Amino acid sequence: MIWFTADTHFDHDKIILYAKRPWKTTEEMNEALIENWNGVVKKGDVVYHLGDFAFRRHGYFAERLHGSIVLVEGSHDNMTGRDKKAFTMVGPRHTVKANVEYGTPDIILSHYAMRVWPKSHYGTWHLYGHSHGNLPSLGLSFDVGIDPMGYLPVSLPQVALKMVDLQYDAQQDPRYTKVQTEGGYDVPRQT
């Protein structure tokens, strides 16, 4: 299974206040997030984490979590080489080819939301973090951070269902028209 998440902020003392998280202490938050993650992610799964993984001790937390973690760096992901080795890959942006029921759209992954992204007008998807649920979706994009997602990673099938809803919402918007893509499905295109 493929999963997406962002903004766990392990060991970040002030994130509880900033993001209005329900825990009293950082340790309580760390343990709850690990339990939530390991409750849905299996050991052979792949998790794309879209930044702000931890404030410190990246390797320590990565080793406690199930799945192979690909980290798209966020604003708090300054690490030593030793910590980076706990991740399958670390970089500033990543593209994934989704294999879903109605096609294989590219998914553009970054810590920060983009108003346009590579091939956005051809139906590519964009997942981001950083905004802690305070930035509304635009086109076929949304925030997969733990704050708007119930403190859990989001599976590829869940992302696909959300994209169907976003596509429908965009098709109702008079600024968009439908365009047939090579993959055989209709996507909204801004006019």
Contacts in CASP RR format, 6 or more apart in sequence:
PFRMAT RR
TARGET T0000
AUTHOR 0000-0000-0000
METHOD contacts of the structure
MODEL  1
MIWFTADTHFDHDKIILYAKRPWKTTEEMNEALIENWNGVVKKGDVVYHL
GDFAFRRHGYFAERLHGSIVLVEGSHDNMTGRDKKAFTMVGPRHTVKANV
EYGTPDIILSHYAMRVWPKSHYGTWHLYGHSHGNLPSLGLSFDVGIDPMG
YLPVSLPQVALKMVDLQYDAQQDPRYTKVQTEGGYDVPRQT
1 41 0 8 1.000
1 42 0 8 1.000
1 45 0 8 1.000
1 46 0 8 1.000
1 155 0 8 1.000
1 156 0 8 1.000
2 45 0 8 1.000
2 46 0 8 1.000
2 47 0 8 1.000
2 48 0 8 1.000
2 96 0 8 1.000
2 155 0 8 1.000
2 156 0 8 1.000
3 40 0 8 1.000
3 41 0 8 1.000
3 45 0 8 1.000
3 46 0 8 1.000
3 47 0 8 1.000
3 48 0 8 1.000
3 153 0 8 1.000
3 154 0 8 1.000
3 155 0 8 1.000
3 156 0 8 1.000
4 47 0 8 1.000
4 48 0 8 1.000
4 50 0 8 1.000
4 109 0 8 1.000
4 127 0 8 1.000
4 144 0 8 1.000
4 153 0 8 1.000
4 154 0 8 1.000
4 155 0 8 1.000
4 156 0 8 1.000
4 159 0 8 1.000
5 37 0 8 1.000
5 47 0 8 1.000
5 48 0 8 1.000
5 49 0 8 1.000
5 50 0 8 1.000
5 144 0 8 1.000
5 145 0 8 1.000
5 146 0 8 1.000
5 149 0 8 1.000
5 152 0 8 1.000
5 153 0 8 1.000
5 154 0 8 1.000
6 49 0 8 1.000
6 50 0 8 1.000
6 51 0 8 1.000
6 52 0 8 1.000
6 111 0 8 1.000
6 128 0 8 1.000
6 129 0 8 1.000
6 130 0 8 1.000
6 143 0 8 1.000
6 144 0 8 1.000
6 145 0 8 1.000
6 146 0 8 1.000
7 19 0 8 1.000
7 50 0 8 1.000
7 51 0 8 1.000
7 52 0 8 1.000
7 129 0 8 1.000
7 130 0 8 1.000
7 132 0 8 1.000
7 145 0 8 1.000
7 146 0 8 1.000
7 147 0 8 1.000
8 33 0 8 1.000
8 37 0 8 1.000
8 49 0 8 1.000
8 52 0 8 1.000
8 53 0 8 1.000
8 54 0 8 1.000
8 61 0 8 1.000
8 146 0 8 1.000
9 15 0 8 1.000
9 19 0 8 1.000
9 52 0 8 1.000
9 53 0 8 1.000
9 54 0 8 1.000
9 55 0 8 1.000
9 76 0 8 1.000
10 30 0 8 1.000
10 33 0 8 1.000
10 53 0 8 1.000
10 54 0 8 1.000
10 55 0 8 1.000
10 57 0 8 1.000
10 58 0 8 1.000
10 61 0 8 1.000
11 26 0 8 1.000
11 30 0 8 1.000
11 54 0 8 1.000
11 55 0 8 1.000
11 56 0 8 1.000
11 57 0 8 1.000
11 61 0 8 1.000
12 26 0 8 1.000
12 52 0 8 1.000
12 54 0 8 1.000
12 55 0 8 1.000
12 76 0 8 1.000
13 26 0 8 1.000
13 55 0 8 1.000
15 21 0 8 1.000
15 29 0 8 1.000
15 55 0 8 1.000
16 23 0 8 1.000
16 24 0 8 1.000
16 25 0 8 1.000
16 26 0 8 1.000
16 29 0 8 1.000
18 132 0 8 1.000
19 132 0 8 1.000
19 147 0 8 1.000
21 29 0 8 1.000
21 147 0 8 1.000
21 151 0 8 1.000
23 29 0 8 1.000
23 32 0 8 1.000
30 61 0 8 1.000
32 151 0 8 1.000
33 146 0 8 1.000
33 151 0 8 1.000
34 61 0 8 1.000
34 64 0 8 1.000
34 65 0 8 1.000
36 151 0 8 1.000
36 152 0 8 1.000
37 47 0 8 1.000
37 65 0 8 1.000
37 66 0 8 1.000
37 152 0 8 1.000
37 153 0 8 1.000
38 65 0 8 1.000
38 66 0 8 1.000
39 66 0 8 1.000
40 152 0 8 1.000
40 153 0 8 1.000
40 155 0 8 1.000
41 47 0 8 1.000
41 65 0 8 1.000
41 66 0 8 1.000
41 67 0 8 1.000
41 153 0 8 1.000
42 66 0 8 1.000
42 67 0 8 1.000
43 66 0 8 1.000
43 67 0 8 1.000
44 66 0 8 1.000
44 67 0 8 1.000
44 68 0 8 1.000
45 66 0 8 1.000
45 67 0 8 1.000
45 68 0 8 1.000
46 67 0 8 1.000
46 68 0 8 1.000
46 70 0 8 1.000
46 88 0 8 1.000
47 65 0 8 1.000
47 67 0 8 1.000
47 68 0 8 1.000
47 69 0 8 1.000
47 70 0 8 1.000
47 153 0 8 1.000
48 70 0 8 1.000
48 72 0 8 1.000
48 94 0 8 1.000
48 96 0 8 1.000
48 109 0 8 1.000
48 127 0 8 1.000
49 69 0 8 1.000
49 70 0 8 1.000
49 71 0 8 1.000
49 72 0 8 1.000
50 72 0 8 1.000
50 74 0 8 1.000
50 109 0 8 1.000
50 110 0 8 1.000
50 111 0 8 1.000
50 127 0 8 1.000
50 128 0 8 1.000
50 129 0 8 1.000
50 130 0 8 1.000
50 144 0 8 1.000
50 145 0 8 1.000
51 71 0 8 1.000
51 72 0 8 1.000
51 73 0 8 1.000
51 74 0 8 1.000
51 75 0 8 1.000
51 76 0 8 1.000
51 77 0 8 1.000
51 111 0 8 1.000
51 129 0 8 1.000
51 130 0 8 1.000
52 74 0 8 1.000
52 75 0 8 1.000
52 76 0 8 1.000
52 77 0 8 1.000
52 111 0 8 1.000
52 129 0 8 1.000
52 130 0 8 1.000
53 61 0 8 1.000
53 62 0 8 1.000
53 69 0 8 1.000
53 71 0 8 1.000
53 74 0 8 1.000
53 76 0 8 1.000
53 77 0 8 1.000
54 61 0 8 1.000
54 76 0 8 1.000
54 77 0 8 1.000
55 76 0 8 1.000
57 83 0 8 1.000
58 77 0 8 1.000
58 79 0 8 1.000
58 83 0 8 1.000
58 84 0 8 1.000
58 86 0 8 1.000
58 87 0 8 1.000
59 79 0 8 1.000
59 82 0 8 1.000
59 83 0 8 1.000
59 85 0 8 1.000
59 86 0 8 1.000
59 87 0 8 1.000
62 69 0 8 1.000
62 83 0 8 1.000
62 86 0 8 1.000
62 87 0 8 1.000
63 86 0 8 1.000
68 88 0 8 1.000
69 86 0 8 1.000
69 87 0 8 1.000
69 88 0 8 1.000
70 87 0 8 1.000
70 88 0 8 1.000
70 89 0 8 1.000
70 90 0 8 1.000
70 94 0 8 1.000
71 77 0 8 1.000
71 87 0 8 1.000
71 89 0 8 1.000
71 90 0 8 1.000
71 91 0 8 1.000
72 91 0 8 1.000
72 92 0 8 1.000
72 93 0 8 1.000
72 94 0 8 1.000
72 109 0 8 1.000
72 110 0 8 1.000
72 111 0 8 1.000
73 90 0 8 1.000
73 91 0 8 1.000
73 92 0 8 1.000
73 111 0 8 1.000
74 111 0 8 1.000
74 130 0 8 1.000
75 111 0 8 1.000
75 130 0 8 1.000
77 90 0 8 1.000
79 90 0 8 1.000
84 90 0 8 1.000
92 110 0 8 1.000
92 111 0 8 1.000
93 108 0 8 1.000
93 109 0 8 1.000
93 110 0 8 1.000
94 109 0 8 1.000
94 110 0 8 1.000
95 106 0 8 1.000
95 107 0 8 1.000
95 108 0 8 1.000
95 109 0 8 1.000
95 118 0 8 1.000
96 106 0 8 1.000
96 107 0 8 1.000
96 109 0 8 1.000
97 104 0 8 1.000
97 105 0 8 1.000
97 106 0 8 1.000
97 107 0 8 1.000
98 104 0 8 1.000
98 105 0 8 1.000
98 106 0 8 1.000
98 107 0 8 1.000
98 125 0 8 1.000
98 156 0 8 1.000
98 159 0 8 1.000
98 160 0 8 1.000
100 156 0 8 1.000
100 157 0 8 1.000
100 160 0 8 1.000
101 160 0 8 1.000
102 184 0 8 1.000
102 185 0 8 1.000
103 183 0 8 1.000
103 184 0 8 1.000
103 185 0 8 1.000
104 183 0 8 1.000
105 123 0 8 1.000
105 124 0 8 1.000
105 125 0 8 1.000
105 163 0 8 1.000
106 118 0 8 1.000
106 119 0 8 1.000
106 124 0 8 1.000
106 125 0 8 1.000
107 124 0 8 1.000
107 125 0 8 1.000
107 126 0 8 1.000
107 127 0 8 1.000
107 159 0 8 1.000
108 114 0 8 1.000
108 117 0 8 1.000
108 118 0 8 1.000
108 120 0 8 1.000
108 124 0 8 1.000
108 125 0 8 1.000
108 126 0 8 1.000
108 127 0 8 1.000
109 126 0 8 1.000
109 127 0 8 1.000
109 128 0 8 1.000
110 117 0 8 1.000
110 126 0 8 1.000
110 128 0 8 1.000
111 128 0 8 1.000
111 129 0 8 1.000
111 130 0 8 1.000
112 128 0 8 1.000
112 129 0 8 1.000
112 130 0 8 1.000
113 126 0 8 1.000
113 128 0 8 1.000
113 129 0 8 1.000
113 130 0 8 1.000
113 131 0 8 1.000
113 135 0 8 1.000
113 138 0 8 1.000
113 141 0 8 1.000
113 143 0 8 1.000
114 120 0 8 1.000
114 126 0 8 1.000
114 128 0 8 1.000
114 141 0 8 1.000
115 138 0 8 1.000
117 124 0 8 1.000
117 126 0 8 1.000
117 141 0 8 1.000
118 124 0 8 1.000
120 126 0 8 1.000
120 139 0 8 1.000
120 140 0 8 1.000
120 141 0 8 1.000
121 179 0 8 1.000
121 189 0 8 1.000
121 190 0 8 1.000
122 179 0 8 1.000
122 181 0 8 1.000
122 187 0 8 1.000
123 140 0 8 1.000
123 181 0 8 1.000
123 187 0 8 1.000
124 140 0 8 1.000
125 140 0 8 1.000
125 141 0 8 1.000
125 159 0 8 1.000
125 163 0 8 1.000
126 140 0 8 1.000
126 141 0 8 1.000
127 141 0 8 1.000
127 142 0 8 1.000
127 143 0 8 1.000
127 144 0 8 1.000
127 159 0 8 1.000
128 141 0 8 1.000
128 142 0 8 1.000
128 143 0 8 1.000
128 144 0 8 1.000
129 143 0 8 1.000
129 144 0 8 1.000
129 145 0 8 1.000
130 143 0 8 1.000
131 143 0 8 1.000
132 143 0 8 1.000
132 145 0 8 1.000
132 147 0 8 1.000
132 148 0 8 1.000
133 143 0 8 1.000
133 145 0 8 1.000
133 147 0 8 1.000
133 148 0 8 1.000
135 143 0 8 1.000
137 143 0 8 1.000
137 166 0 8 1.000
139 166 0 8 1.000
139 170 0 8 1.000
139 188 0 8 1.000
140 163 0 8 1.000
140 166 0 8 1.000
140 167 0 8 1.000
140 170 0 8 1.000
140 187 0 8 1.000
140 188 0 8 1.000
141 166 0 8 1.000
142 162 0 8 1.000
142 166 0 8 1.000
144 154 0 8 1.000
144 159 0 8 1.000
146 152 0 8 1.000
146 153 0 8 1.000
154 162 0 8 1.000
167 186 0 8 1.000
167 187 0 8 1.000
167 188 0 8 1.000
170 176 0 8 1.000
170 188 0 8 1.000
171 178 0 8 1.000
171 186 0 8 1.000
171 188 0 8 1.000
173 188 0 8 1.000
175 190 0 8 1.000
175 191 0 8 1.000
176 188 0 8 1.000
176 189 0 8 1.000
176 190 0 8 1.000
176 191 0 8 1.000
177 188 0 8 1.000
177 189 0 8 1.000
177 191 0 8 1.000
178 186 0 8 1.000
178 187 0 8 1.000
178 188 0 8 1.000
178 189 0 8 1.000
179 186 0 8 1.000
179 187 0 8 1.000
179 188 0 8 1.000
179 189 0 8 1.000
180 186 0 8 1.000
181 187 0 8 1.000
END
